[in-house]
Amino acid sequence: MTEDELKKRMKQFALRVIRLVRALPRTPDGRTIGGQLLRCGCSVGANYRAA
C-alpha cells in the first residue's frame, strides 16, 4: 500500500466515523459517546502524520 492510498483510506475512515456520529441519537449518552468516537476516529490521520 502506498502512502497516498493510506492517506485516502484514513480520510474515508474519518468521513465514515462522522456519518456514524451524525446518526446517533441526540441524547446525553449519544452525545457523550459520539464526541469521544469523533475525537478518536478523526485523530488517526493526525497521529499518522505526526509519526
C-alpha positions in Angstrom: 0.0 0.0 0.0 1.4 3.4 -1.0 1.4 6.4 1.2 -1.3 8.1 -0.9 -3.5 5.0 -0.6 -3.1 5.0 3.1 -4.0 8.7 3.4 -7.1 8.2 1.2 -8.2 5.2 3.4 -7.7 7.3 6.6 -9.8 10.2 5.2 -12.5 7.8 4.1 -12.5 6.2 7.6 -12.8 9.7 9.2 -15.7 10.5 7.0 -17.5 7.2 7.9 -17.0 8.0 11.6 -18.5 11.4 11.1 -21.6 9.9 9.3 -21.9 7.4 12.1 -21.8 10.1 14.8 -24.5 12.1 13.0 -26.7 9.0 13.0 -26.5 8.6 16.8 -29.5 9.8 18.9 -29.4 13.3 20.4 -29.5 12.0 23.9 -26.9 12.8 26.6 -25.5 9.3 26.1 -25.4 9.6 22.4 -23.6 13.0 22.5 -21.0 11.7 25.0 -20.2 8.5 23.0 -20.4 10.4 19.7 -18.0 13.1 20.9 -15.4 10.6 22.0 -15.8 8.5 18.9 -15.4 11.6 16.7 -12.2 12.6 18.5 -10.6 9.2 18.3 -11.8 8.3 14.8 -10.5 11.5 13.3 -7.2 11.5 15.2 -5.9 8.5 13.2 -4.7 10.7 10.3 -3.2 13.3 12.6 -1.3 10.7 14.5 0.0 9.1 11.3 1.2 12.4 10.0 2.9 13.3 13.3 4.8 10.0 13.4 
